[in-house]
Structure formats: structure tokens, C-alpha cells
Amino acid sequence: MKNQRPALHALRVVGVYAFVLWCILPLAWLVSTSLKSDVDAFSRVPVWFFVPEFGSYVDAWVDGGMGQAIIVSASVAVVSSILGILAGLPLAYLTTQVWPAEAPGSARLILGVLLLTTVPPVLSLTPFYRTFFSVGLTGNPVGLTIIHTFYAILLAVLIFRSFLVSFPREIREAAIIDGLGEWGALLRTILPNVWGATFATFVLALIQSWNEFLYALVLTSGDSQTVPVTIAGFLSFFGTNWARLTAAGVIGALPIVIFAILVRKHMARGLSFGGVK
Amino acid sequence: MSTVGITQGNAATDGLKIGNPYRPPRSGRRPRDLVSRASLALPATIIIVPLLLVILVQGIQLVTHGENLLRPGSGDRFIGLDNFFRAFSDPTLFGSIRVTLIYVFAAVGIEMVLGVAVALALHGRIPGKGFLRSLIIIPMVLTPVVAALMWRLLLDPTSGFINWFLDTVGVGGHAFLADPTTALGTVILVEVWQNTPFVVIIVLAGLESLDPSPFEAAQVDGATGIRLLRYITLPLLAPVLSIVVLLRVIDAVKTFAIINTMTKGGPGTSTLAISNYVYRIGFEAFEIGYATTVGVLVSVAVLVILFPAAIRLMGLRIRKVRG
């Protein structure tokens, strides 16, 4: 790549910028529509110049229930991500450090996790709904939090495993010989070295939970609706009140977009479960 | 600007931080060993095992009964395998399998070609690279419902930007989502918009972690451009590419939010992917028994097709270890 011809280099740069524009321009349109008046937002000919209004944001937040939805989404996402890490890290530690990764027991456990990751959620949608409904776990965020914790555990195990599989086992062995139990060894010798992975897992689980739609749609209602369900409800309720709809969309998406940009460093490895180092 | 930011350093080589592990040695660790090892699996077990039991027990109950949520008592009617017979003669089910296959193949195919091309172009010196990488991430993490809403706005036949633009340049607008011949292509476009960045980010990280020496050797031998790409870059990248394809396919098969928000499976059944069909049966027609049956059949099919590939690509094979 060092002695590339100038024409080729220019072509590369143009290509990359064109792709970035394709990614960003629709979002710019989303944001600008949310700042328009109802009339301008509905105009047949695009209105390019307008004085930004924040009225739609107030409407979406208060009347549209986005404020409430954000609280629900944030609680479900934070609780399920933390529980997912607390349950996933010890299991990943067990299958990479306590047992070597090649051991049959360890491989079987990870195969099970991979199986549950591959299977589409439509398998469990109706059984979970039926059971949760009969024990009162629908219509409030508790049932959804349990399901999101389940998926956060799968995510956490796969990510932590990818980090721990190449981690030297001698360190844990030394700690065990020195009298630390398994939990002590995990907390004192492993955890300090995987804070990056922990953070990455946390944010990926957070994004996964925040964006999840199918279970949220089925398991929550009214005050317990999460952000995507509330926005989808807007769409069928207010039809094409674009200013308010887009304002709700921006409110709902902004927290997660900011989070993602902050942890961009850890994303590739976390996202591919160690497929790239 | 950081160009190495995306890859996480190997934890094992980054300098190990170890708390003081010294404690007086205990004696007789054997039985305690087993207990403390089992306790490592306990937190995950508490959540996962009951849920698996629910799927198993409730699943068997649902597929063998003709339960309809609107008809109390319908859940008590045992119908044996009737739900399965119904599925095998259900044209809508086959239609939705076809929609899902088109969706997965077309979307993942385009995402891979476009994503790899962009990653190759981004690899190397580009002005503003760190900033560009942050921008590229946004579609990928955007809530799918919001992405779908945004594209509905852009595609709106009366006030959407795209139709205004097409009218203005003289092509003529089109109600893309209301026409059965264009609706599926349109939702695939949104899927591609949202998930190509995933391919870019991971392939780029893969490119940056490649060992430079084969490239230098090939360049010394006079290989350039396409030949370098064809014979060196892509073969070295193959493991990363196959994992990206796998993860995209697993994810695309589950598609629900984009289609539900944009078309609800319509017009007719022209964009009715399998998740949307199961949702439609279970929570719009309330035939929860039949919905479960379709879910089970589809999940088994998906696992039979994808799981062997997943095992191989993630480097997980149960080796027959003796002794």
C-alpha cells in the first residue's frame, strides 16, 4: 500500500467517504425532521432551511411516554447486563482455566452455549410467554429482564471465553496452590486482567437488550414498555406525525449510539467472539 | 488519531496484574474442589436451566394442543401431531421460508461484498480515519425499530425524500413498501444499510491483525493490486470472513424488528419472514399452539443447517480424548 498510485488512492478515499455518507445522511435526515414543525416535516417538497424547534421532543418525552420508556429500557438493560456478566464470567473461567478448553466437558458446555446462541428466538417465544403470563411475569419488566439476562449470559460466556482461552493457566494454578479457592483465584488473578473484556461485554449486552424488540413486544405492556416497543406503538398510533415520531426515535437511539462510540475500541473483538484478535 | 484502536490487545501479553494471592495453604482440597468448581457454573445454571425446562415442558404441551388464546379451554384439547400436519401443508409457511431465504442470502451477500470492499479501502492511510470509524458504527448499533422508522420516513410516498428526489430527477416516485414486487427488496436494503458496518468493522480489524511479511514477500515477487488481493489478502482473511458470514447469517435468520416496523410482513405475505409469521400466528391470530409448532420446526431446520458450520468456524470440536 505504500507506493500506491495517486489515482487509485483518490478512488479509495472517494469510495470510503461515499460509504460513510450513505451511512450518515439518512440519520441526518432523521434528526433534521425531528427539529422541524409538523407542517414542514410533512411537506411534500423537502424544507431545507428552518428554525429548529424542540416541541416534538417535549411531546415525545411527556405525552408519548418516552421518558418512562427510557427508564424501563435502562433498568432492564443495566440489570440484565450486570447479571449476565456475573453469571457468564465464572462459567467462561470454568471452561478455559479450570478445565482446559480442549477438555470434553468444557467443549460440551461451550457447544451448548453456541447452540442456544444459534437457535432463533421464535422457538422460545410462545413457551416463555405462556409460562410468564401464568405466573404474572408479563406486563412488567421482570420477565423481560430474565430473558435478556439469559441472552446476556450467552454473550458474556462467548466473549470472556475468547479472551481467557489464551490466558496462561499457570497463574490460576499458582493462586490455587497458594490457597485461594476458585472464586478467589477468579477475582484476584483473572478479573484484574479482563476489565477491558468486561466493559466490552457490558456495553454489547446493553446494546443487545436496549434494541431487542420481539420479546419486549410480547412480554411488556403499558408502563413497562421498552423504547423500541414504545416507538413502534407511536407508529401505529400517530401514523405519520413525522416530527414527533423522529423525535422519539432520536431520543430512543441516542443513549446507545453514544455508548457504542465510547467503546468502539473493544467492539471488533467482542462482536466476533474472538474471531479477530 | 488512533489507527490501532479497534483491536484489543491480547490480555496475556499486556502485562499481568495480579493481586497478592498469598493465603496459608489448606489441606484436603479434593472434595472442596468439586464443590467450588460446581459453584462456578451455579449462577448461569440458576437462570438458564429453568428457562430450558420451560421451553421443553411448555413447548411439548403447546405443540400437542390446539390452544387459541381467545378460546379458554382450547389448551386442554390434545390433538397429537395435527399441528405438524397442518404445518406441512401450510403454503404461507413455505412462503415465509422462501422470503427468509431470499432475505438472508441477498442481504448477507451484499453486506459481505460491500463490507469487504469498504474495509479494504479503509485499510491504510485515509484522512480522518478515526472519525470515519466512529461514524460507521452508528447504523450498526442503532435500534432496528428506529432504523426502520427512519427509512419509512425517507420512503414515504407523499412526504419522503426519496420519492421527491426520484420525481425531481424525472424517474418518478414509487410506493416501494406498498408494492409486493419491491417491498422485499426495500426491507433488504434497510438490513444492508444497518449491518454492512458490522462487516466493515470486523474485517478491518482482521486486516490490521494480519502478519505483514507475506505481503512484503509477494510485493518483492512483483505481485500487485488484484493479484495481491486474490492470492494473499483474501486467503489470509478467510477465517475472519467465514466467522463474519456465520454471525451475519445467524442474525439475519432471526430478523423481526425491521420487517415488523416497515411492512408487518405485507403487502400480503410478500415480506413475511419466519419470525414475523410466528408472531402473526401467535399474537395476532392467537393460535399459540400452532405458532409454537412452526417455531420448533424452523428452529430445528436452522440448527441442522447452521450449527455444524458454527462448531467448525468457532474452532470448537469435541476431540475424542482418551484417558
Interface residues (C-beta under 8 A of the other chain):
Chain A: M1 Q4 R12 V13 G15 V16 Y17 F19 V20 W22 C23 I24 P26 L27 W29 L30 T33 A41 F42 S43 R44 V45 P46 L83 L86 A87 G88 P90 L91 Y93 L94 V98 E102 A103 P104 A107 R108 L109 I110 L111 L114 L115 L116 T117 T118 V119 P120 P121 V122 L123 S124 L125 T126 P127 F128 Y129 R130 T131 I146 I147 T149 F150 I153 V157 F163 L164 S166 F167 P168 I171 A174 A175 I177 D178 G179 L180 G181 E182 W183 G184 A185 L186 R188 T189 P192 N193 V194 G196 A197 A200 I207 W210 N211 F213 L214 L217 V218 V227 P228 I231 A232 L235 T240 W242 L245 T246 G249 G252 A253 I256 V257 F259 A260 I261 R264 K265 H266 M267 A268 R269 G270 L271 S272 F273 G275 V276 K277
Chain B: G5 I6 T7 Q8 N10 A11 A12 D14 L16 K17 I18 G19 N20 P21 Y22 R23 P24 P25 R26 R32 S36 R37 S39 L40 A41 L42 P43 A44 I46 I47 I48 L51 V54 I55 Q58 G59 L62 L114 A117 V118 A121 L122 H123 G124 R125 I126 P127 L132 R133 S134 L135 I136 I137 I138 P139 M140 V141 L142 T143 P144 V145 V146 L149 M150 W151 R152 L153 L154 D156 T158 S159 F161 W164 W193 P197 F198 V200 I201 I202 L204 A205 G206 S209 P239 V240 I243 V244 L247 I250 V253 K254 F256 A257 N260 T261 I274 S275 V278 Y279 G282 F283 I288 A291 T292 V294 G295 V296 V298 S299 V302 L303 L306 F307 A310 I311 M314 L316 R317 I318 R319 V321
